[in-house]
Amino acid sequence: MPVPDGPEALDPNFRIELPNFEGPLDLLLHLIRKHELDILDLPVAFITDKYLEYLGLMQGLNLDIASEYLVMAATLAHIKSKMLLPRVPEDQDDEDADEVDPRAELIRRLLEYQKYKRAAEELAGMPVLYHDIFVRPEGKTETDIPMEEPFIEATIFQLMDAFQSVLTEADRRTPVEVTRESFTLEEGIDLIVSRLTDQPSASFNGLFSGLDSRRKIITVFLSLLELIRRGRLIAVQADYGEPISLVLNGEPPESRSLNEEQGGRTEDGL
């Protein structure tokens, strides 16, 4: 499923799998929230096109797409085709006149999933016994202790949105590449870690500053996803849709190379 002007495909033997990768319903809810759509009156044609764009981008980046994503794509296409059929007039005495809205089942699933997702997020945000209890250092008063602002973790789809913006901006200012550069995922990981070693966090867009080619930008983004997969990096934001910040989580990544993790396969410059 190619995407016009999208990133070039990677080595087909190299794939990135994210253990906390959201599912197709998460993607639909993201699209609804991002484009401020009415979930009870879902514009199926629009949402289908946007959904397929994301699938194309994920395939172009060699992200491991579970089969349920393709099932949802087929479901959306089926609903879209049924929505294009002419409706039976209400005054016509026909058993099809009371036909259920083709979107009804999908909307029901989205509402139910959204309800349980919010409940899970609220439970996850509740303090565990003794988890959020800290001893005040001697000589410190309450006003001396800086309070950290609450944050939420950015989703993979928000990272992809931010990546698309960076890539679009780079295409405006970067001249056409003539020679093929070699820039590996290991080099991208080293770049990210070095930029975050001497500072507590960095902005998502700032991470790509100074990168002079589309290939490097794509590789650094994949390196970012690899660090998240390893649990060495988290992407956070003050609220949904706010700018994304990147924070190293614990020690720098293991010294073993991606070549070892991928069973001897390496990514050699996209």
TIDRENMAR-936223 format. One record per residue (C-alpha): y, x, z; residue number from 1. Coordinates in Angstrom, 1 decimal, always signed. Layout:
# residues N
(node (Y,X,Z),NUM),
...
# end
This chain:
# residues 270
(node (+0.0,+0.0,+0.0),1),
(node (+2.8,+2.4,-1.2),2),
(node (+6.3,+2.0,+0.0),3),
(node (+9.2,+2.8,-2.3),4),
(node (+11.2,+5.9,-1.2),5),
(node (+8.8,+6.3,+1.8),6),
(node (+7.4,+9.5,+3.2),7),
(node (+4.8,+11.3,+1.1),8),
(node (+1.2,+10.8,+2.2),9),
(node (-0.4,+13.5,+4.4),10),
(node (-3.7,+15.2,+3.9),11),
(node (-6.1,+12.2,+4.0),12),
(node (-8.4,+14.2,+6.4),13),
(node (-5.7,+14.3,+9.0),14),
(node (-4.9,+11.2,+11.0),15),
(node (-2.9,+10.5,+14.1),16),
(node (-4.4,+8.0,+16.5),17),
(node (-2.3,+6.6,+19.4),18),
(node (-4.3,+5.1,+22.2),19),
(node (-1.5,+2.8,+23.3),20),
(node (-0.7,+1.7,+19.7),21),
(node (+0.4,-1.9,+19.8),22),
(node (-1.4,-4.6,+17.8),23),
(node (-0.3,-6.9,+15.0),24),
(node (+1.1,-9.6,+17.3),25),
(node (+3.3,-6.9,+18.9),26),
(node (+4.6,-6.1,+15.5),27),
(node (+5.4,-9.7,+14.7),28),
(node (+7.2,-10.1,+18.0),29),
(node (+9.1,-7.0,+17.4),30),
(node (+10.2,-8.3,+14.0),31),
(node (+11.2,-11.6,+15.5),32),
(node (+13.3,-10.0,+18.2),33),
(node (+14.8,-7.4,+15.9),34),
(node (+15.9,-9.9,+13.3),35),
(node (+16.8,-12.6,+15.8),36),
(node (+14.4,-15.1,+14.3),37),
(node (+13.4,-18.5,+15.7),38),
(node (+9.8,-18.2,+16.7),39),
(node (+9.3,-22.0,+16.5),40),
(node (+10.6,-22.0,+12.9),41),
(node (+9.2,-18.8,+11.6),42),
(node (+10.4,-17.7,+8.1),43),
(node (+6.9,-16.7,+6.8),44),
(node (+8.0,-15.2,+3.5),45),
(node (+10.6,-13.0,+5.2),46),
(node (+8.3,-12.0,+8.1),47),
(node (+5.4,-11.2,+5.7),48),
(node (+7.5,-8.9,+3.6),49),
(node (+8.8,-7.0,+6.7),50),
(node (+5.3,-6.8,+8.1),51),
(node (+3.9,-5.3,+4.9),52),
(node (+6.8,-2.8,+4.9),53),
(node (+5.7,-1.5,+8.3),54),
(node (+2.0,-1.3,+7.2),55),
(node (+3.1,+0.7,+4.2),56),
(node (+5.1,+3.1,+6.4),57),
(node (+2.2,+3.5,+8.8),58),
(node (-0.2,+4.2,+6.0),59),
(node (+2.2,+6.7,+4.4),60),
(node (+2.4,+8.5,+7.8),61),
(node (-1.4,+8.4,+8.1),62),
(node (-1.2,+6.5,+11.4),63),
(node (-4.6,+5.0,+12.1),64),
(node (-4.3,+1.3,+11.3),65),
(node (-6.9,-1.0,+13.0),66),
(node (-8.6,-3.6,+10.9),67),
(node (-6.8,-6.4,+12.8),68),
(node (-3.5,-5.3,+11.1),69),
(node (-5.1,-6.0,+7.7),70),
(node (-6.5,-9.3,+8.9),71),
(node (-3.0,-10.4,+10.0),72),
(node (-1.6,-9.3,+6.7),73),
(node (-4.1,-11.6,+4.9),74),
(node (-3.3,-14.4,+7.4),75),
(node (+0.4,-14.1,+6.7),76),
(node (-0.2,-14.1,+2.9),77),
(node (-2.4,-17.2,+3.2),78),
(node (+0.2,-19.1,+5.3),79),
(node (+2.9,-18.0,+2.8),80),
(node (+0.9,-19.4,-0.1),81),
(node (+0.3,-22.7,+1.7),82),
(node (+4.0,-23.0,+2.5),83),
(node (+4.8,-22.7,-1.2),84),
(node (+2.7,-25.8,-2.0),85),
(node (+4.6,-29.0,-2.6),86),
(node (+4.6,-31.3,+0.4),87),
(node (+3.2,-34.9,+0.2),88),
(node (+6.1,-37.4,+0.6),89),
(node (+6.1,-39.0,+4.1),90),
(node (+6.1,-42.6,+2.6),91),
(node (+3.0,-41.9,+0.6),92),
(node (-0.2,-43.4,+2.0),93),
(node (-2.3,-40.2,+2.0),94),
(node (-4.4,-38.5,+4.6),95),
(node (-2.7,-35.2,+3.7),96),
(node (+0.7,-36.7,+4.6),97),
(node (+0.0,-35.8,+8.3),98),
(node (-1.1,-32.3,+7.5),99),
(node (-0.4,-29.8,+10.2),100),
(node (+2.3,-27.1,+9.6),101),
(node (+0.4,-24.0,+8.3),102),
(node (+2.4,-21.9,+10.7),103),
(node (+1.4,-23.9,+13.8),104),
(node (-1.7,-21.8,+14.8),105),
(node (+0.1,-18.5,+14.4),106),
(node (+3.2,-19.7,+16.3),107),
(node (+0.8,-20.9,+19.1),108),
(node (-0.8,-17.5,+19.3),109),
(node (+2.6,-15.7,+19.3),110),
(node (+3.9,-17.9,+22.2),111),
(node (+0.8,-17.5,+24.2),112),
(node (+0.7,-13.7,+23.6),113),
(node (+4.4,-13.4,+24.5),114),
(node (+3.8,-15.3,+27.7),115),
(node (+1.0,-13.0,+28.9),116),
(node (+2.8,-9.9,+27.7),117),
(node (+5.8,-10.7,+29.8),118),
(node (+3.6,-11.5,+32.8),119),
(node (+1.9,-8.1,+32.3),120),
(node (+5.2,-6.3,+32.1),121),
(node (+6.5,-8.0,+35.3),122),
(node (+3.3,-7.0,+37.1),123),
(node (+3.5,-3.4,+35.9),124),
(node (+7.1,-3.2,+37.1),125),
(node (+6.2,-4.3,+40.7),126),
(node (+6.0,-1.4,+43.2),127),
(node (+2.6,-0.4,+44.3),128),
(node (+2.1,+0.1,+48.0),129),
(node (+3.8,+3.4,+49.1),130),
(node (+4.4,+4.2,+45.4),131),
(node (+8.2,+3.8,+45.5),132),
(node (+8.7,+5.0,+49.1),133),
(node (+10.4,+8.3,+49.5),134),
(node (+11.5,+10.3,+52.6),135),
(node (+15.2,+11.1,+52.7),136),
(node (+15.9,+14.8,+52.9),137),
(node (+17.5,+16.0,+56.1),138),
(node (+21.2,+16.2,+56.0),139),
(node (+21.4,+13.8,+53.1),140),
(node (+23.1,+10.5,+53.3),141),
(node (+22.4,+7.5,+51.1),142),
(node (+25.6,+8.2,+49.0),143),
(node (+24.5,+11.8,+48.4),144),
(node (+21.3,+10.8,+46.6),145),
(node (+21.9,+9.9,+42.9),146),
(node (+20.2,+6.7,+41.8),147),
(node (+18.4,+6.8,+38.5),148),
(node (+19.1,+4.0,+36.1),149),
(node (+16.1,+1.9,+35.2),150),
(node (+14.6,+2.4,+31.8),151),
(node (+11.9,+1.0,+29.6),152),
(node (+9.5,+2.8,+27.3),153),
(node (+10.2,+2.5,+23.6),154),
(node (+7.5,+0.9,+21.4),155),
(node (+6.0,+2.6,+18.4),156),
(node (+7.8,+0.1,+16.2),157),
(node (+11.2,+1.0,+17.7),158),
(node (+10.4,+4.7,+17.1),159),
(node (+9.6,+3.9,+13.5),160),
(node (+12.9,+2.0,+13.1),161),
(node (+14.8,+5.0,+14.5),162),
(node (+12.8,+7.3,+12.2),163),
(node (+13.7,+5.2,+9.2),164),
(node (+17.4,+5.4,+10.1),165),
(node (+17.2,+9.2,+10.5),166),
(node (+15.3,+9.5,+7.2),167),
(node (+17.8,+7.3,+5.4),168),
(node (+20.7,+9.3,+6.7),169),
(node (+19.0,+12.6,+5.7),170),
(node (+18.5,+11.3,+2.2),171),
(node (+22.2,+10.8,+1.9),172),
(node (+23.2,+14.3,+2.9),173),
(node (+20.2,+16.4,+1.9),174),
(node (+20.0,+17.8,-1.7),175),
(node (+16.9,+17.3,-3.7),176),
(node (+14.1,+19.6,-2.7),177),
(node (+12.9,+21.9,-5.4),178),
(node (+10.4,+24.2,-3.6),179),
(node (+7.6,+23.1,-1.3),180),
(node (+8.1,+24.2,+2.3),181),
(node (+5.4,+25.0,+4.8),182),
(node (+6.1,+23.4,+8.1),183),
(node (+3.2,+22.4,+10.3),184),
(node (+2.7,+19.9,+13.1),185),
(node (+2.3,+22.9,+15.5),186),
(node (+5.7,+24.2,+14.5),187),
(node (+7.1,+20.7,+15.0),188),
(node (+5.6,+20.5,+18.5),189),
(node (+7.1,+23.9,+19.3),190),
(node (+10.5,+22.8,+18.1),191),
(node (+10.5,+19.6,+20.2),192),
(node (+9.3,+21.4,+23.3),193),
(node (+11.9,+24.2,+22.9),194),
(node (+14.7,+21.6,+22.6),195),
(node (+13.6,+19.8,+25.7),196),
(node (+12.7,+22.7,+27.9),197),
(node (+16.2,+23.5,+29.0),198),
(node (+17.4,+19.9,+29.3),199),
(node (+16.0,+16.8,+31.1),200),
(node (+16.2,+14.7,+28.0),201),
(node (+17.4,+14.5,+24.4),202),
(node (+18.4,+11.7,+22.1),203),
(node (+16.0,+10.7,+19.3),204),
(node (+18.6,+11.3,+16.6),205),
(node (+19.7,+14.6,+18.1),206),
(node (+16.1,+15.9,+17.9),207),
(node (+16.4,+15.9,+14.1),208),
(node (+19.8,+17.6,+13.9),209),
(node (+19.8,+20.8,+11.9),210),
(node (+16.7,+19.9,+10.0),211),
(node (+17.4,+20.7,+6.4),212),
(node (+14.6,+18.9,+4.6),213),
(node (+12.8,+15.6,+4.4),214),
(node (+9.5,+17.3,+4.9),215),
(node (+10.6,+18.8,+8.2),216),
(node (+12.0,+15.5,+9.4),217),
(node (+8.7,+13.7,+8.7),218),
(node (+6.7,+16.5,+10.3),219),
(node (+8.8,+16.5,+13.4),220),
(node (+8.4,+12.8,+13.8),221),
(node (+4.6,+13.1,+13.5),222),
(node (+4.7,+15.9,+16.0),223),
(node (+6.7,+13.6,+18.3),224),
(node (+3.9,+11.0,+18.0),225),
(node (+1.3,+13.6,+18.6),226),
(node (+3.0,+14.6,+21.9),227),
(node (+3.2,+11.0,+22.9),228),
(node (-0.5,+10.7,+22.2),229),
(node (-1.2,+13.7,+24.4),230),
(node (+0.8,+12.1,+27.2),231),
(node (+3.2,+15.1,+27.1),232),
(node (+6.3,+13.1,+26.0),233),
(node (+7.7,+9.7,+26.7),234),
(node (+10.4,+7.8,+24.7),235),
(node (+12.6,+5.6,+26.9),236),
(node (+15.7,+3.4,+26.5),237),
(node (+18.0,+1.6,+28.9),238),
(node (+17.2,-1.8,+27.2),239),
(node (+15.4,-3.1,+24.2),240),
(node (+17.3,-2.0,+21.0),241),
(node (+19.3,+0.7,+22.9),242),
(node (+19.4,+4.3,+21.8),243),
(node (+16.1,+6.1,+22.4),244),
(node (+15.9,+9.2,+24.6),245),
(node (+13.0,+11.7,+24.8),246),
(node (+11.7,+13.2,+28.0),247),
(node (+9.0,+15.8,+28.5),248),
(node (+6.2,+14.4,+30.7),249),
(node (+4.7,+17.2,+32.9),250),
(node (+3.8,+20.6,+31.6),251),
(node (+4.2,+21.7,+28.0),252),
(node (+1.4,+20.8,+25.7),253),
(node (-1.9,+22.7,+25.8),254),
(node (-2.0,+26.0,+24.0),255),
(node (-5.0,+25.0,+21.9),256),
(node (-4.0,+24.2,+18.3),257),
(node (-4.2,+21.0,+16.4),258),
(node (-6.7,+22.8,+14.2),259),
(node (-9.1,+22.8,+17.2),260),
(node (-8.4,+19.2,+18.1),261),
(node (-9.0,+18.0,+14.5),262),
(node (-12.3,+19.8,+14.1),263),
(node (-10.9,+22.7,+12.1),264),
(node (-8.5,+20.6,+9.9),265),
(node (-4.9,+21.5,+9.7),266),
(node (-1.8,+20.0,+8.3),267),
(node (+0.0,+22.5,+6.0),268),
(node (+3.4,+21.3,+5.3),269),
(node (+2.7,+17.6,+4.4),270),
# end
